Each structure stands twice: as C-alpha cells, then as structure tokens.
Amino acid sequence: MDVAIIDYGLGNLFSIKHACEHVGLSVEITNDPQDVVNAKSVILPGVGAFGDAMDALNRLDLVSPIKDVAEKGTPLLGICLGQQLLFSSSEEFGAHKGLDILSGNVCYFPVQEIDGRTYKVPQVGWNAIRPPDCDPDAWNGTLLEDVTPGTDMYFVHSCYVVPDSDNVILSMTQYGEITFCSGSRKGNITAFQFHPERSGSEGLAIYSNFAKLIHSSEAQ
C-alpha cells in the first residue's frame, strides 16, 4: 500500500482515491490506526466542521497515529479540512483544539462587499494560487513544482488557516480583500485548502509529485 487515506466519516474519499490511482499509487481507505502508522504515505482529507472532525479522530484513536506519522517523516498530505486540522486551533462553531502539528489558528471569512460585489461565505469555486510574495521560488522541490503560478484551483470552504510563521506558507490566494494561506508545508507535511483532485490537470500534477515523493522516500 502506497497511500493510506484516513476515513473518519468527513472526507471526499473516492475522488482522492481515484486521483491517486490515476498516477499509479496503490491506495487503502482506512480508519485502522495501525494501517495509518505503517503506511508509506498518508492523506488526511476532510469536508465539514472542524469540531466534528476532531471528535471523530479522537473517537477512532487516530490522533496519536497521525502525530506519529508527522514526527517520523512519513509523507503526509492534508486536503481542505485536512489542512485546517493540522493546525493548533479553530474558531469554527466555537473554540476547538486541532492536531497542533502546525502552529496557527483557523479563522472565518467575513462576508465582504467590495465595489458592488458580494464575496459570499463559503467560497465555492475556482480561485488562483501563487507562491508567497516573500519567496517566489517556494514551489521548487515541492508538490507544487509543476504547477503554474496563477493557476486556478477548486475551493469549498468558510474558514482559512493563519499560520504563526510565514515559513510554513507554500501558496497564497486572494478572496476579496483577504489574502490567505491556501497551501502549507513543513518538512514531510504538505497541506492544501483547495481540492487538487477536483482541479483538472494541474491538480493531478500535485498527485504525480506526491507519487514521486513517496517513491523517493521509499528508496532512502
């Protein structure tokens, strides 16, 4: 098994599985803690409420295995709510503690009225990603290496992550007057607010790079 996709009841599992298989990866959808710990790589998906997701991860005894994966250097990919869960806390429907693998908070988008246009919450649809302004070469050697800056990716979310350190920001996106972290990275951990598996050929390029990362990690 190349990839363990964590099933805790709140994920877009089968489209992620299909994208992984499209790039030649063998996949298991699982909520078995031992499967997660033993996998060559792990994907933490998620669609829904932060608090419900953390309750499910705790109930299924998956919190410690995910932290073990992060600590031992196994490639770990978070998608949508999966990115948010990797951070310290969230304000969605009250205050909730996250996995605290990455330091930062999850905040709500405000409803924005700009020049007669309403930027609705949640943001649903296509929006562009770009490297952080302070590091235009940030995508080199990452899962975004073959993605063109300014490419539109598919988003569905009401909240966004605010990392404590700019060093973990991999990509930025603007929604109205808010520029937010749409991708994060620290060591073996990469996470995206958007859905690569729903973002066409450029999104599949991310999964291709994930496959290369898995195989290179296996060879070490």
FIKOLZA-1660 file (N, C-alpha, C; in steps of 0.1 Angstrom, whole numbers, plus 5000, padded with zeros to 4 digits):
% residues 220
   i   px   py   pz ch aa at
   1 5008 4988 5000  A  M  N
   1 5000 5000 5000  A  M CA
   1 5009 5012 5000  A  M  C
   2 5007 5021 4990  A  D  N
   2 5015 5033 4989  A  D CA
   2 5009 5044 4998  A  D  C
   3 4995 5045 4998  A  V  N
   3 4988 5056 5005  A  V CA
   3 4977 5051 5014  A  V  C
   4 4977 5055 5026  A  A  N
   4 4965 5053 5035  A  A CA
   4 4957 5066 5035  A  A  C
   5 4945 5066 5030  A  I  N
   5 4936 5077 5031  A  I CA
   5 4927 5075 5043  A  I  C
   6 4928 5085 5053  A  I  N
   6 4921 5083 5065  A  I CA
   6 4906 5086 5064  A  I  C
   7 4899 5076 5068  A  D  N
   7 4884 5076 5068  A  D CA
   7 4879 5078 5082  A  D  C
   8 4875 5091 5085  A  Y  N
   8 4868 5094 5098  A  Y CA
   8 4854 5099 5096  A  Y  C
   9 4849 5097 5084  A  G  N
   9 4835 5100 5082  A  G CA
   9 4832 5114 5076  A  G  C
  10 4843 5121 5073  A  L  N
  10 4841 5135 5069  A  L CA
  10 4850 5138 5057  A  L  C
  11 4851 5130 5047  A  G  N
  11 4861 5132 5037  A  G CA
  11 4856 5129 5023  A  G  C
  12 4862 5136 5013  A  N  N
  12 4859 5133 4999  A  N CA
  12 4868 5122 4994  A  N  C
  13 4865 5110 4999  A  L  N
  13 4875 5099 4998  A  L CA
  13 4877 5093 4984  A  L  C
  14 4866 5091 4977  A  F  N
  14 4868 5083 4965  A  F CA
  14 4873 5091 4953  A  F  C
  15 4871 5104 4953  A  S  N
  15 4878 5112 4943  A  S CA
  15 4893 5113 4945  A  S  C
  16 4897 5113 4958  A  I  N
  16 4911 5113 4962  A  I CA
  16 4917 5100 4958  A  I  C
  17 4910 5089 4961  A  K  N
  17 4915 5076 4958  A  K CA
  17 4917 5074 4943  A  K  C
  18 4907 5079 4935  A  H  N
  18 4908 5079 4920  A  H CA
  18 4920 5087 4915  A  H  C
  19 4922 5099 4921  A  A  N
  19 4934 5107 4917  A  A CA
  19 4947 5100 4920  A  A  C
  20 4948 5093 4931  A  C  N
  20 4960 5086 4935  A  C CA
  20 4962 5074 4925  A  C  C
  21 4952 5067 4923  A  E  N
  21 4953 5055 4913  A  E CA
  21 4956 5060 4899  A  E  C
  22 4951 5072 4895  A  H  N
  22 4954 5077 4882  A  H CA
  22 4969 5079 4880  A  H  C
  23 4977 5082 4891  A  V  N
  23 4991 5084 4890  A  V CA
  23 4999 5072 4894  A  V  C
  24 4992 5061 4895  A  G  N
  24 4999 5048 4898  A  G CA
  24 5001 5044 4912  A  G  C
  25 4994 5050 4921  A  L  N
  25 4996 5047 4935  A  L CA
  25 4985 5036 4940  A  L  C
  26 4990 5027 4948  A  S  N
  26 4980 5018 4954  A  S CA
  26 4975 5024 4967  A  S  C
  27 4962 5023 4969  A  V  N
  27 4955 5031 4980  A  V CA
  27 4947 5022 4988  A  V  C
  28 4946 5025 5001  A  E  N
  28 4936 5019 5010  A  E CA
  28 4929 5030 5018  A  E  C
  29 4916 5030 5018  A  I  N
  29 4908 5039 5027  A  I CA
  29 4906 5032 5040  A  I  C
  30 4911 5038 5051  A  T  N
  30 4911 5031 5064  A  T CA
  30 4909 5040 5075  A  T  C
  31 4904 5034 5086  A  N  N
  31 4904 5041 5099  A  N CA
  31 4911 5033 5110  A  N  C
  32 4919 5023 5105  A  D  N
  32 4927 5015 5114  A  D CA
  32 4940 5022 5118  A  D  C
  33 4942 5025 5131  A  P  N
  33 4954 5033 5135  A  P CA
  33 4967 5026 5130  A  P  C
  34 4967 5013 5130  A  Q  N
  34 4979 5006 5126  A  Q CA
  34 4982 5007 5111  A  Q  C
  35 4972 5007 5103  A  D  N
  35 4973 5010 5089  A  D CA
  35 4979 5024 5087  A  D  C
  36 4975 5033 5094  A  V  N
  36 4980 5047 5093  A  V CA
  36 4995 5048 5096  A  V  C
  37 4998 5042 5107  A  V  N
  37 5012 5042 5112  A  V CA
  37 5022 5035 5102  A  V  C
  38 5017 5024 5096  A  N  N
  38 5026 5016 5088  A  N CA
  38 5026 5020 5073  A  N  C
  39 5018 5029 5069  A  A  N
  39 5017 5033 5055  A  A CA
  39 5029 5040 5050  A  A  C
  40 5032 5039 5037  A  K  N
  40 5043 5046 5031  A  K CA
  40 5040 5061 5031  A  K  C
  41 5027 5065 5030  A  S  N
  41 5023 5079 5030  A  S CA
  41 5009 5079 5035  A  S  C
  42 5004 5091 5039  A  V  N
  42 4991 5093 5045  A  V CA
  42 4985 5105 5039  A  V  C
  43 4972 5104 5036  A  I  N
  43 4964 5116 5032  A  I CA
  43 4953 5118 5043  A  I  C
  44 4952 5130 5048  A  L  N
  44 4942 5134 5057  A  L CA
  44 4932 5143 5050  A  L  C
  45 4920 5138 5045  A  P  N
  45 4911 5146 5038  A  P CA
  45 4901 5153 5048  A  P  C
  46 4891 5159 5042  A  G  N
  46 4881 5165 5051  A  G CA
  46 4872 5174 5045  A  G  C
  47 4859 5173 5047  A  V  N
  47 4848 5182 5043  A  V CA
  47 4838 5183 5055  A  V  C
  48 4836 5195 5060  A  G  N
  48 4827 5196 5071  A  G CA
  48 4832 5204 5082  A  G  C
  49 4827 5202 5095  A  A  N
  49 4830 5211 5106  A  A CA
  49 4843 5206 5113  A  A  C
  50 4851 5215 5117  A  F  N
  50 4864 5212 5124  A  F CA
  50 4861 5204 5137  A  F  C
  51 4852 5209 5146  A  G  N
  51 4850 5202 5158  A  G CA
  51 4845 5188 5157  A  G  C
  52 4836 5186 5147  A  D  N
  52 4831 5172 5144  A  D CA
  52 4842 5163 5140  A  D  C
  53 4851 5169 5132  A  A  N
  53 4862 5161 5127  A  A CA
  53 4872 5157 5138  A  A  C
  54 4875 5166 5147  A  M  N
  54 4884 5163 5158  A  M CA
  54 4877 5153 5167  A  M  C
  55 4864 5154 5169  A  D  N
  55 4857 5144 5178  A  D CA
  55 4858 5130 5172  A  D  C
  56 4857 5130 5158  A  A  N
  56 4858 5117 5152  A  A CA
  56 4872 5111 5152  A  A  C
  57 4882 5119 5150  A  L  N
  57 4896 5115 5151  A  L CA
  57 4899 5110 5165  A  L  C
  58 4894 5116 5175  A  N  N
  58 4896 5112 5189  A  N CA
  58 4889 5099 5192  A  N  C
  59 4877 5098 5187  A  R  N
  59 4869 5086 5190  A  R CA
  59 4875 5074 5183  A  R  C
  60 4881 5076 5171  A  L  N
  60 4887 5064 5164  A  L CA
  60 4901 5062 5168  A  L  C
  61 4906 5069 5178  A  D  N
  61 4920 5068 5182  A  D CA
  61 4930 5070 5171  A  D  C
  62 4927 5080 5163  A  L  N
  62 4936 5084 5151  A  L CA
  62 4945 5096 5154  A  L  C
  63 4943 5103 5165  A  V  N
  63 4951 5115 5167  A  V CA
  63 4966 5111 5169  A  V  C
  64 4969 5102 5178  A  S  N
  64 4983 5098 5180  A  S CA
  64 4990 5092 5168  A  S  C
  65 4983 5083 5160  A  P  N
  65 4989 5078 5148  A  P CA
  65 4992 5089 5138  A  P  C
  66 4984 5099 5136  A  I  N
  66 4987 5110 5127  A  I CA
  66 4999 5118 5132  A  I  C
  67 5000 5120 5145  A  K  N
  67 5011 5127 5150  A  K CA
  67 5024 5119 5149  A  K  C
  68 5023 5106 5150  A  D  N
  68 5034 5097 5148  A  D CA
  68 5039 5098 5134  A  D  C
  69 5030 5097 5125  A  V  N
  69 5033 5098 5110  A  V CA
  69 5041 5111 5108  A  V  C
  70 5036 5122 5113  A  A  N
  70 5042 5135 5111  A  A CA
  70 5056 5136 5117  A  A  C
  71 5058 5130 5129  A  E  N
  71 5071 5130 5136  A  E CA
  71 5081 5121 5129  A  E  C
  72 5077 5110 5124  A  K  N
  72 5087 5101 5119  A  K CA
  72 5091 5103 5104  A  K  C
  73 5085 5113 5098  A  G  N
  73 5090 5117 5084  A  G CA
  73 5082 5111 5073  A  G  C
  74 5071 5104 5076  A  T  N
  74 5063 5098 5065  A  T CA
  74 5056 5109 5057  A  T  C
  75 5056 5109 5044  A  P  N
  75 5049 5119 5037  A  P CA
  75 5034 5120 5041  A  P  C
  76 5030 5132 5045  A  L  N
  76 5016 5134 5050  A  L CA
  76 5010 5146 5042  A  L  C
  77 4999 5143 5036  A  L  N
  77 4992 5154 5028  A  L CA
  77 4978 5156 5034  A  L  C
  78 4975 5169 5037  A  G  N
  78 4962 5173 5042  A  G CA
  78 4955 5181 5031  A  G  C
  79 4942 5178 5030  A  I  N
  79 4934 5184 5019  A  I CA
  79 4921 5190 5025  A  I  C
  80 4919 5203 5022  A  C  N
  80 4907 5211 5026  A  C CA
  80 4906 5211 5042  A  C  C
  81 4896 5206 5048  A  L  N
  81 4895 5205 5062  A  L CA
  81 4908 5198 5068  A  L  C
  82 4913 5189 5060  A  G  N
  82 4925 5182 5065  A  G CA
  82 4937 5191 5067  A  G  C
  83 4938 5202 5059  A  Q  N
  83 4948 5212 5062  A  Q CA
  83 4945 5219 5076  A  Q  C
  84 4933 5223 5077  A  Q  N
  84 4929 5230 5090  A  Q CA
  84 4931 5222 5102  A  Q  C
  85 4929 5209 5102  A  L  N
  85 4930 5200 5113  A  L CA
  85 4945 5199 5118  A  L  C
  86 4954 5201 5109  A  L  N
  86 4968 5200 5112  A  L CA
  86 4973 5212 5121  A  L  C
  87 4965 5223 5121  A  F  N
  87 4969 5234 5129  A  F CA
  87 4964 5234 5144  A  F  C
  88 4967 5244 5151  A  S  N
  88 4966 5243 5166  A  S CA
  88 4951 5244 5171  A  S  C
  89 4943 5253 5164  A  S  N
  89 4930 5256 5169  A  S CA
  89 4921 5261 5158  A  S  C
  90 4908 5262 5161  A  S  N
  90 4899 5267 5151  A  S CA
  90 4888 5275 5159  A  S  C
  91 4882 5285 5153  A  E  N
  91 4871 5293 5158  A  E CA
  91 4858 5289 5152  A  E  C
  92 4858 5278 5144  A  E  N
  92 4846 5274 5137  A  E CA
  92 4836 5268 5146  A  E  C
  93 4824 5274 5148  A  F  N
  93 4813 5270 5157  A  F CA
  93 4819 5268 5171  A  F  C
  94 4826 5278 5176  A  G  N
  94 4832 5277 5189  A  G CA
  94 4847 5275 5188  A  G  C
  95 4853 5274 5200  A  A  N
  95 4868 5272 5201  A  A CA
  95 4871 5257 5202  A  A  C
  96 4880 5252 5193  A  H  N
  96 4883 5238 5192  A  H CA
  96 4898 5236 5191  A  H  C
  97 4904 5227 5198  A  K  N
  97 4918 5223 5196  A  K CA
  97 4920 5214 5184  A  K  C
  98 4930 5217 5176  A  G  N
  98 4934 5209 5165  A  G CA
  98 4945 5199 5168  A  G  C
  99 4951 5193 5158  A  L  N
  99 4962 5184 5160  A  L CA
  99 4975 5190 5164  A  L  C
 100 4976 5203 5162  A  D  N
 100 4987 5211 5166  A  D CA
 100 5001 5206 5161  A  D  C
 101 5000 5200 5149  A  I  N
 101 5012 5196 5142  A  I CA
 101 5019 5209 5135  A  I  C
 102 5010 5218 5130  A  L  N
 102 5015 5231 5125  A  L CA
 102 5009 5241 5135  A  L  C
 103 5017 5252 5137  A  S  N
 103 5012 5262 5147  A  S CA
 103 5004 5273 5140  A  S  C
 104 4992 5275 5145  A  G  N
 104 4984 5286 5139  A  G CA
 104 4970 5283 5142  A  G  C
 105 4961 5293 5138  A  N  N
 105 4947 5292 5141  A  N CA
 105 4939 5292 5128  A  N  C
 106 4926 5287 5128  A  V  N
 106 4917 5287 5117  A  V CA
 106 4906 5297 5120  A  V  C
 107 4905 5306 5110  A  C  N
 107 4895 5318 5112  A  C CA
 107 4884 5317 5101  A  C  C
 108 4873 5324 5104  A  Y  N
 108 4862 5325 5094  A  Y CA
 108 4865 5336 5084  A  Y  C
 109 4861 5334 5072  A  F  N
 109 4860 5345 5063  A  F CA
 109 4849 5355 5067  A  F  C
 110 4851 5368 5067  A  P  N
 110 4839 5377 5068  A  P CA
 110 4832 5378 5055  A  P  C
 111 4819 5382 5055  A  V  N
 111 4812 5385 5043  A  V CA
 111 4818 5399 5038  A  V  C
 112 4822 5399 5026  A  Q  N
 112 4828 5412 5020  A  Q CA
 112 4819 5418 5009  A  Q  C
 113 4817 5430 5010  A  E  N
 113 4810 5438 5000  A  E CA
 113 4821 5448 4994  A  E  C
 114 4825 5445 4981  A  I  N
 114 4836 5453 4975  A  I CA
 114 4831 5458 4961  A  I  C
 115 4830 5471 4959  A  D  N
 115 4826 5476 4946  A  D CA
 115 4814 5470 4940  A  D  C
 116 4804 5468 4949  A  G  N
 116 4791 5462 4945  A  G CA
 116 4791 5447 4943  A  G  C
 117 4802 5441 4946  A  R  N
 117 4802 5426 4946  A  R CA
 117 4803 5420 4960  A  R  C
 118 4795 5410 4962  A  T  N
 118 4795 5403 4975  A  T CA
 118 4803 5390 4974  A  T  C
 119 4813 5389 4982  A  Y  N
 119 4821 5377 4983  A  Y CA
 119 4815 5368 4994  A  Y  C
 120 4808 5359 4989  A  K  N
 120 4800 5350 4998  A  K CA
 120 4808 5341 5006  A  K  C
 121 4803 5336 5017  A  V  N
 121 4809 5326 5026  A  V CA
 121 4799 5314 5027  A  V  C
 122 4803 5302 5023  A  P  N
 122 4816 5298 5019  A  P CA
 122 4821 5303 5005  A  P  C
 123 4834 5303 5003  A  Q  N
 123 4839 5305 4990  A  Q CA
 123 4838 5291 4983  A  Q  C
 124 4831 5291 4972  A  V  N
 124 4829 5279 4964  A  V CA
 124 4832 5282 4950  A  V  C
 125 4842 5275 4944  A  G  N
 125 4846 5277 4930  A  G CA
 125 4861 5278 4929  A  G  C
 126 4864 5283 4917  A  W  N
 126 4878 5284 4913  A  W CA
 126 4885 5297 4917  A  W  C
 127 4897 5296 4922  A  N  N
 127 4905 5307 4925  A  N CA
 127 4920 5304 4924  A  N  C
 128 4927 5315 4921  A  A  N
 128 4942 5313 4918  A  A CA
 128 4950 5311 4930  A  A  C
 129 4961 5303 4928  A  I  N
 129 4971 5302 4938  A  I CA
 129 4984 5308 4933  A  I  C
 130 4992 5312 4942  A  R  N
 130 5005 5318 4938  A  R CA
 130 5015 5316 4949  A  R  C
 131 5028 5316 4947  A  P  N
 131 5038 5315 4957  A  P CA
 131 5037 5327 4967  A  P  C
 132 5042 5325 4979  A  P  N
 132 5042 5337 4988  A  P CA
 132 5051 5348 4983  A  P  C
 133 5047 5360 4985  A  D  N
 133 5054 5372 4980  A  D CA
 133 5068 5372 4984  A  D  C
 134 5071 5367 4996  A  C  N
 134 5085 5368 5001  A  C CA
 134 5094 5357 4995  A  C  C
 135 5088 5347 4989  A  D  N
 135 5096 5336 4983  A  D CA
 135 5090 5331 4970  A  D  C
 136 5093 5338 4959  A  P  N
 136 5087 5334 4946  A  P CA
 136 5092 5320 4942  A  P  C
 137 5103 5315 4947  A  D  N
 137 5108 5301 4944  A  D CA
 137 5103 5290 4953  A  D  C
 138 5094 5294 4962  A  A  N
 138 5090 5284 4972  A  A CA
 138 5085 5271 4967  A  A  C
 139 5080 5270 4955  A  W  N
 139 5074 5258 4950  A  W CA
 139 5085 5248 4945  A  W  C
 140 5097 5253 4943  A  N  N
 140 5108 5244 4938  A  N CA
 140 5109 5232 4948  A  N  C
 141 5109 5220 4942  A  G  N
 141 5111 5208 4951  A  G CA
 141 5100 5204 4959  A  G  C
 142 5088 5210 4957  A  T  N
 142 5076 5207 4965  A  T CA
 142 5065 5200 4956  A  T  C
 143 5054 5197 4962  A  L  N
 143 5043 5191 4954  A  L CA
 143 5037 5201 4944  A  L  C
 144 5040 5214 4945  A  L  N
 144 5036 5224 4935  A  L CA
 144 5046 5227 4924  A  L  C
 145 5057 5219 4923  A  E  N
 145 5068 5222 4914  A  E CA
 145 5063 5224 4900  A  E  C
 146 5054 5215 4895  A  D  N
 146 5050 5215 4881  A  D CA
 146 5037 5223 4879  A  D  C
 147 5033 5231 4889  A  V  N
 147 5021 5239 4888  A  V CA
 147 5025 5253 4884  A  V  C
 148 5017 5259 4875  A  T  N
 148 5020 5273 4870  A  T CA
 148 5014 5283 4880  A  T  C
 149 5023 5292 4885  A  P  N
 149 5017 5302 4894  A  P CA
 149 5006 5310 4888  A  P  C
 150 4995 5312 4895  A  G  N
 150 4983 5319 4890  A  G CA
 150 4973 5309 4885  A  G  C
 151 4976 5296 4886  A  T  N
 151 4966 5286 4882  A  T CA
 151 4954 5286 4891  A  T  C
 152 4942 5284 4886  A  D  N
 152 4930 5283 4894  A  D CA
 152 4929 5269 4899  A  D  C
 153 4926 5268 4912  A  M  N
 153 4922 5255 4919  A  M CA
 153 4908 5256 4925  A  M  C
 154 4902 5245 4928  A  Y  N
 154 4888 5244 4932  A  Y CA
 154 4888 5245 4947  A  Y  C
 155 4880 5254 4953  A  F  N
 155 4879 5257 4967  A  F CA
 155 4864 5255 4971  A  F  C
 156 4862 5249 4983  A  V  N
 156 4849 5249 4990  A  V CA
 156 4852 5251 5005  A  V  C
 157 4851 5263 5011  A  H  N
 157 4855 5265 5025  A  H CA
 157 4849 5278 5030  A  H  C
 158 4847 5278 5043  A  S  N
 158 4842 5290 5050  A  S CA
 158 4853 5296 5059  A  S  C
 159 4864 5288 5062  A  C  N
 159 4874 5292 5070  A  C CA
 159 4888 5290 5063  A  C  C
 160 4898 5297 5069  A  Y  N
 160 4912 5296 5063  A  Y CA
 160 4922 5296 5075  A  Y  C
 161 4933 5290 5072  A  V  N
 161 4944 5289 5082  A  V CA
 161 4952 5302 5083  A  V  C
 162 4956 5306 5095  A  V  N
 162 4965 5317 5097  A  V CA
 162 4977 5311 5105  A  V  C
 163 4988 5307 5098  A  P  N
 163 4999 5302 5104  A  P CA
 163 5006 5312 5113  A  P  C
 164 5012 5307 5124  A  D  N
 164 5020 5316 5133  A  D CA
 164 5033 5320 5126  A  D  C
 165 5038 5312 5117  A  S  N
 165 5050 5316 5110  A  S CA
 165 5048 5316 5095  A  S  C
 166 5053 5326 5088  A  D  N
 166 5052 5327 5074  A  D CA
 166 5061 5316 5067  A  D  C
 167 5070 5310 5075  A  N  N
 167 5079 5299 5069  A  N CA
 167 5071 5287 5064  A  N  C
 168 5059 5285 5069  A  V  N
 168 5052 5273 5065  A  V CA
 168 5042 5275 5053  A  V  C
 169 5041 5288 5049  A  I  N
 169 5032 5291 5038  A  I CA
 169 5038 5287 5025  A  I  C
 170 5031 5278 5018  A  L  N
 170 5035 5274 5005  A  L CA
 170 5028 5281 4993  A  L  C
 171 5016 5284 4995  A  S  N
 171 5008 5292 4985  A  S CA
 171 4999 5301 4991  A  S  C
 172 4996 5312 4984  A  M  N
 172 4986 5322 4988  A  M CA
 172 4975 5324 4978  A  M  C
 173 4964 5328 4983  A  T  N
 173 4952 5330 4974  A  T CA
 173 4945 5343 4980  A  T  C
 174 4939 5350 4971  A  Q  N
 174 4931 5362 4975  A  Q CA
 174 4917 5360 4972  A  Q  C
 175 4909 5363 4983  A  Y  N
 175 4894 5363 4982  A  Y CA
 175 4889 5376 4987  A  Y  C
 176 4884 5385 4977  A  G  N
 176 4881 5398 4981  A  G CA
 176 4893 5406 4985  A  G  C
 177 4893 5411 4997  A  E  N
 177 4905 5419 5002  A  E CA
 177 4914 5410 5011  A  E  C
 178 4910 5398 5013  A  I  N
 178 4918 5389 5022  A  I CA
 178 4927 5380 5014  A  I  C
 179 4940 5381 5017  A  T  N
 179 4950 5371 5011  A  T CA
 179 4953 5361 5022  A  T  C
 180 4950 5348 5019  A  F  N
 180 4951 5338 5029  A  F CA
 180 4961 5327 5024  A  F  C
 181 4965 5319 5034  A  C  N
 181 4973 5307 5031  A  C CA
 181 4965 5296 5025  A  C  C
 182 4967 5293 5013  A  S  N
 182 4960 5282 5006  A  S CA
 182 4968 5269 5005  A  S  C
 183 4980 5270 5009  A  G  N
 183 4989 5258 5010  A  G CA
 183 5000 5260 5020  A  G  C
 184 5003 5249 5027  A  S  N
 184 5013 5250 5038  A  S CA
 184 5022 5238 5037  A  S  C
 185 5034 5240 5042  A  R  N
 185 5044 5229 5041  A  R CA
 185 5054 5230 5053  A  R  C
 186 5058 5219 5059  A  K  N
 186 5068 5219 5069  A  K CA
 186 5074 5205 5069  A  K  C
 187 5086 5203 5064  A  G  N
 187 5093 5190 5063  A  G CA
 187 5085 5181 5054  A  G  C
 188 5081 5170 5060  A  N  N
 188 5074 5159 5053  A  N CA
 188 5059 5162 5052  A  N  C
 189 5054 5173 5057  A  I  N
 189 5040 5176 5057  A  I CA
 189 5037 5187 5047  A  I  C
 190 5027 5184 5039  A  T  N
 190 5021 5194 5029  A  T CA
 190 5006 5194 5030  A  T  C
 191 5000 5205 5029  A  A  N
 191 4986 5206 5030  A  A CA
 191 4980 5217 5021  A  A  C
 192 4968 5215 5016  A  F  N
 192 4962 5225 5008  A  F CA
 192 4947 5227 5012  A  F  C
 193 4943 5240 5011  A  Q  N
 193 4929 5243 5014  A  Q CA
 193 4920 5239 5002  A  Q  C
 194 4926 5239 4990  A  F  N
 194 4918 5236 4978  A  F CA
 194 4918 5221 4976  A  F  C
 195 4911 5216 4966  A  H  N
 195 4909 5202 4963  A  H CA
 195 4917 5199 4950  A  H  C
 196 4930 5194 4951  A  P  N
 196 4937 5191 4939  A  P CA
 196 4930 5180 4930  A  P  C
 197 4923 5171 4936  A  E  N
 197 4916 5160 4929  A  E CA
 197 4904 5166 4921  A  E  C
 198 4900 5178 4923  A  R  N
 198 4889 5184 4916  A  R CA
 198 4894 5196 4908  A  R  C
 199 4907 5197 4905  A  S  N
 199 4913 5209 4899  A  S CA
 199 4919 5206 4886  A  S  C
 200 4914 5196 4878  A  G  N
 200 4919 5193 4865  A  G CA
 200 4934 5188 4864  A  G  C
 201 4940 5191 4853  A  S  N
 201 4953 5185 4851  A  S CA
 201 4964 5191 4860  A  S  C
 202 4963 5204 4864  A  E  N
 202 4972 5210 4873  A  E CA
 202 4971 5203 4887  A  E  C
 203 4959 5200 4891  A  G  N
 203 4957 5194 4903  A  G CA
 203 4962 5180 4903  A  G  C
 204 4961 5173 4892  A  L  N
 204 4967 5159 4891  A  L CA
 204 4982 5159 4891  A  L  C
 205 4988 5171 4887  A  A  N
 205 5002 5172 4887  A  A CA
 205 5007 5172 4902  A  A  C
 206 4999 5177 4911  A  I  N
 206 5002 5176 4925  A  I CA
 206 5003 5161 4930  A  I  C
 207 4993 5153 4925  A  Y  N
 207 4993 5139 4929  A  Y CA
 207 5005 5132 4923  A  Y  C
 208 5009 5136 4911  A  S  N
 208 5021 5130 4904  A  S CA
 208 5033 5133 4912  A  S  C
 209 5034 5145 4917  A  N  N
 209 5046 5149 4925  A  N CA
 209 5045 5141 4939  A  N  C
 210 5033 5139 4944  A  F  N
 210 5032 5131 4956  A  F CA
 210 5037 5117 4954  A  F  C
 211 5033 5111 4943  A  A  N
 211 5038 5098 4940  A  A CA
 211 5053 5097 4939  A  A  C
 212 5059 5108 4933  A  K  N
 212 5074 5108 4932  A  K CA
 212 5080 5109 4946  A  K  C
 213 5074 5117 4954  A  L  N
 213 5079 5119 4968  A  L CA
 213 5078 5106 4976  A  L  C
 214 5067 5098 4974  A  I  N
 214 5066 5085 4981  A  I CA
 214 5077 5076 4976  A  I  C
 215 5079 5075 4963  A  H  N
 215 5089 5066 4958  A  H CA
 215 5103 5070 4962  A  H  C
 216 5106 5083 4963  A  S  N
 216 5119 5088 4967  A  S CA
 216 5121 5085 4981  A  S  C
 217 5111 5086 4990  A  S  N
 217 5112 5084 5004  A  S CA
 217 5114 5069 5006  A  S  C
 218 5108 5060 4998  A  E  N
 218 5109 5046 4999  A  E CA
 218 5123 5041 4996  A  E  C
 219 5130 5049 4986  A  A  N
 219 5143 5045 4982  A  A CA
 219 5154 5049 4992  A  A  C
 220 5151 5058 5001  A  Q  N
 220 5161 5062 5011  A  Q CA
 220 5164 5052 5021  A  Q  C
% end
